[in-house]
Structure formats: C-alpha cells, structure tokens
Amino acid sequence: MQNDFSGLDRFDRAILAILARDGRISVADLARQIGLSKSPTQARLKKLEADGIITGYRALLDPIRLGLDHVAFVEVRLTDTREKALAEFNAAVRKVPEIEQAHMIASNFDYLLKIRTGSMSEYRAVLAEKLSALPHVSNTSTFVAMEAVKEAGLPNPPDAQS
C-alpha cells in the first residue's frame, strides 16, 4: 500500500479532513460541505472504508478528565531482536492497557512506548510489574512528559485543502 494521497482526489481529501475533525457528521452534511450529492458522497465514503484508508470511528476521550494525566515515554532495549522475539514482545505489549503507543525504533534502543497512568506511583507499578515482565526486555529508560504541547491524529491529510 502506498504511503501517500496521490490516488485521492480533492473530494476524497476533503472527506478525510472533515471526518478527522467530526467523525459523527451525517452523510448529508458531509455531502453539502464537499459540494457533492449524498449518493456519490456515500459511495466515496464506503470506498475509503473498503480501501482501508478509513479504519474506523471512535470517541476521543480526554485523559486528563479521566484522571490519566501522567505520561511517560519509555525506551526499551531487548535481549533478542530476531523475528520470533519481536513478535512475542509485540503481542505482549498489545495486552498492556497502560501502553498507549508502541513503536519499533531504528536507534540504539529497540522500542519507544508511550505509557499513560494516573500518577508516578501508578507508573512505577506498571514499570515494575508489567513492563519489566515483557518478554526479552533487557533494560528501560523513562522520560516523564511535563506537558503535552500537541496530541492529535491526522486532522488534515496532506493537500486536504486542494
């Protein structure tokens, strides 16, 4: 799959930009905003879903109001980086609810994890009981976020305004 928007025309890009801001918009309102009638807009929406460009719809939750305002980024080094070990680590990471994001990194460490908890003491428990117990973990380094300056998905795909 290509990692660009070259196969999308201005209507598709407009649909994506609008849905990124308001995933609950009606098809009629979406059609009105992009300048097409409802049927072709619905067809384009279904095609974007079928092509895997739109992967789902969900509510965005405010982690601060939910008491989850402690964010730590954790560098993880593994003892083994062969495919089997990576697959085992990846599967285990997906089961830890406090891990908000996990990325394999090309660096002097193997993974960067974003962990969200309610407090430093909760994070320490996650580190001791969950992260350290993940398969093939050699060591970790923690960086605590003081403030989120920008946290968002992809609100405006490239050339969304074209």
C-alpha positions as CSV (number, residue, x, y, z in Angstrom):
1,M,0.0,0.0,0.0
2,Q,1.3,3.4,-0.9
3,N,2.0,5.9,1.9
4,D,0.7,8.9,0.1
5,F,-2.5,10.5,-1.0
6,S,-1.8,10.5,-4.8
7,G,-4.8,8.3,-5.5
8,L,-7.2,10.6,-3.8
9,D,-8.9,13.5,-5.5
10,R,-10.0,16.7,-3.8
11,F,-13.3,15.3,-2.8
12,D,-11.7,12.3,-1.0
13,R,-9.2,14.5,0.7
14,A,-12.0,16.9,1.8
15,I,-14.0,13.9,3.2
16,L,-11.0,12.8,5.2
17,A,-10.3,16.3,6.5
18,I,-13.9,16.8,7.6
19,L,-14.2,13.3,9.2
20,A,-10.9,13.8,11.1
21,R,-12.5,16.9,12.8
22,D,-16.0,15.5,13.1
23,G,-16.5,11.7,12.8
24,R,-20.1,12.0,13.7
25,I,-21.1,14.2,10.8
26,S,-24.1,13.0,8.8
27,V,-23.6,11.9,5.2
28,A,-26.0,14.7,4.1
29,D,-23.9,17.4,5.9
30,L,-20.7,15.9,4.7
31,A,-22.1,16.0,1.1
32,R,-23.2,19.6,1.5
33,Q,-19.7,20.6,2.8
34,I,-17.8,18.9,0.0
35,G,-20.2,20.0,-2.8
36,L,-21.5,16.6,-3.9
37,S,-24.9,15.0,-3.6
38,K,-25.5,12.4,-0.9
39,S,-25.2,9.2,-3.1
40,P,-21.7,9.9,-4.5
41,T,-20.5,11.1,-1.1
42,Q,-21.8,7.8,0.5
43,A,-20.1,5.8,-2.3
44,R,-16.8,7.6,-1.8
45,L,-17.1,7.1,2.0
46,K,-17.7,3.4,1.5
47,K,-14.7,3.1,-0.9
48,L,-12.4,4.9,1.6
49,E,-13.5,2.4,4.2
50,A,-13.1,-0.6,1.9
51,D,-9.7,0.6,0.8
52,G,-8.6,0.8,4.4
53,I,-8.0,4.5,4.4
54,I,-10.7,5.0,7.0
55,T,-10.1,2.2,9.5
56,G,-12.9,3.1,12.0
57,Y,-14.7,5.6,14.1
58,R,-14.3,6.2,17.8
59,A,-14.9,8.7,20.5
60,L,-11.9,10.8,21.6
61,L,-11.6,10.7,25.3
62,D,-10.0,13.4,27.5
63,P,-7.4,11.5,29.5
64,I,-7.0,14.4,32.0
65,R,-10.7,14.3,32.9
66,L,-10.3,10.6,33.3
67,G,-7.5,11.0,35.8
68,L,-4.8,9.8,33.4
69,D,-2.6,12.8,33.3
70,H,0.8,11.1,33.9
71,V,2.6,10.4,30.6
72,A,5.9,8.6,30.4
73,F,7.9,7.7,27.3
74,V,10.0,4.6,27.8
75,E,12.9,3.4,25.7
76,V,13.1,-0.4,25.7
77,R,16.1,-2.4,24.8
78,L,15.6,-6.1,24.1
79,T,17.9,-9.0,24.7
80,D,16.9,-10.6,21.4
81,T,15.8,-8.9,18.2
82,R,15.1,-11.9,16.0
83,E,11.7,-12.1,14.4
84,K,10.3,-14.6,16.9
85,A,11.4,-12.4,19.9
86,L,10.0,-9.3,18.3
87,A,6.6,-11.0,17.6
88,E,6.5,-12.2,21.3
89,F,7.3,-8.7,22.5
90,N,4.7,-7.1,20.2
91,A,2.0,-9.5,21.3
92,A,2.7,-8.9,25.0
93,V,2.7,-5.1,24.5
94,R,-0.7,-5.2,22.9
95,K,-2.1,-6.7,26.2
96,V,-0.9,-3.9,28.5
97,P,-3.7,-1.3,28.7
98,E,-1.4,1.5,30.0
99,I,0.7,1.3,26.9
100,E,-1.0,3.9,24.7
101,Q,1.5,3.7,21.8
102,A,4.4,1.4,20.9
103,H,6.9,2.0,18.1
104,M,9.8,-0.1,16.9
105,I,12.7,2.3,16.5
106,A,15.9,2.4,14.4
107,S,18.2,3.6,17.1
108,N,20.4,2.4,20.0
109,F,17.2,1.1,21.6
110,D,14.5,-1.1,20.1
111,Y,11.1,0.3,21.1
112,L,9.6,3.6,22.3
113,L,6.5,3.2,24.4
114,K,4.1,5.9,25.5
115,I,2.6,5.0,28.9
116,R,-0.4,6.8,30.4
117,T,-1.3,6.4,34.1
118,G,-2.8,8.5,36.8
119,S,0.3,9.2,38.8
120,M,4.0,8.5,39.2
121,S,3.3,5.7,41.8
122,E,0.9,4.0,39.3
123,Y,3.6,4.3,36.6
124,R,6.2,2.8,38.9
125,A,3.9,-0.2,39.5
126,V,3.3,-0.6,35.7
127,L,7.1,-0.4,35.2
128,A,7.9,-3.0,37.9
129,E,5.0,-5.4,37.3
130,K,4.2,-5.1,33.6
131,L,7.0,-3.5,31.5
132,S,9.9,-5.3,33.2
133,A,8.0,-8.6,32.7
134,L,7.6,-8.2,29.0
135,P,9.4,-10.9,27.0
136,H,13.1,-10.2,26.1
137,V,13.3,-6.8,27.9
138,S,16.9,-6.1,28.7
139,N,16.5,-2.6,30.2
140,T,14.4,0.5,30.0
141,S,14.9,4.3,30.3
142,T,12.0,6.5,31.3
143,F,11.3,10.1,30.3
144,V,8.4,11.8,32.0
145,A,6.3,14.3,30.0
146,M,5.8,17.6,31.7
147,E,3.2,19.0,29.3
148,A,1.5,17.8,26.1
149,V,2.0,20.6,23.5
150,K,0.3,18.7,20.7
151,E,-1.5,15.4,20.8
152,A,-3.7,14.5,17.8
153,G,-4.2,12.1,15.0
154,L,-4.1,13.3,11.4
155,P,-6.6,16.1,11.3
156,N,-5.7,17.4,7.9
157,P,-4.2,14.9,5.4
158,P,-1.7,16.4,3.1
159,D,-3.3,18.5,0.3
160,A,-6.6,18.4,2.1
161,Q,-7.3,21.9,1.1
162,S,-6.6,21.3,-2.6
